[in-house]
Amino acid sequence: MKASKKELAATINKEFEEGRNWCHNSRGRYYVMRIDVSDASIWSDTFISETDWKEYKSDNIMKLDAIPDTVKEMEEEYLSDAICKLKNAGWEIVE
């Protein structure tokens, strides 16, 4: 299985922006960046309050981690974490 680093970065950029925009629209909203290592899909789970969440039964679905900082640095950390998780799942990352 192969995943494109460029495509992963573009998806993270888009989904991270959607998550940030979601949070800016109302107090209490939050998002969690997720990856499914079975198909390399990445998305932003959005929630209307901190008492809302989703539970996934698949071990293939994981949270992407990034330390809050600048947008650019967080995107880079999300990408690095996504690549690490995909490689651990047997994916080859191509430029």
HELIX and SHEET records of a PDB file:
HELIX    1   1 LYS A    5  HIS A   24  1                                  20    
HELIX    2   2 VAL A   71  ASN A   88  1                                  18    
SHEET    1   A 2 LYS A   2  SER A   4  0                                        
SHEET    2   A 2 GLU A  92  VAL A  94  1                                        
SHEET    1   B 3 SER A  41  PHE A  47  0                                        
SHEET    2   B 3 TYR A  30  ASP A  36 -1                                        
SHEET    3   B 3 ILE A  61  LYS A  63 -1                                        
END                                                                             
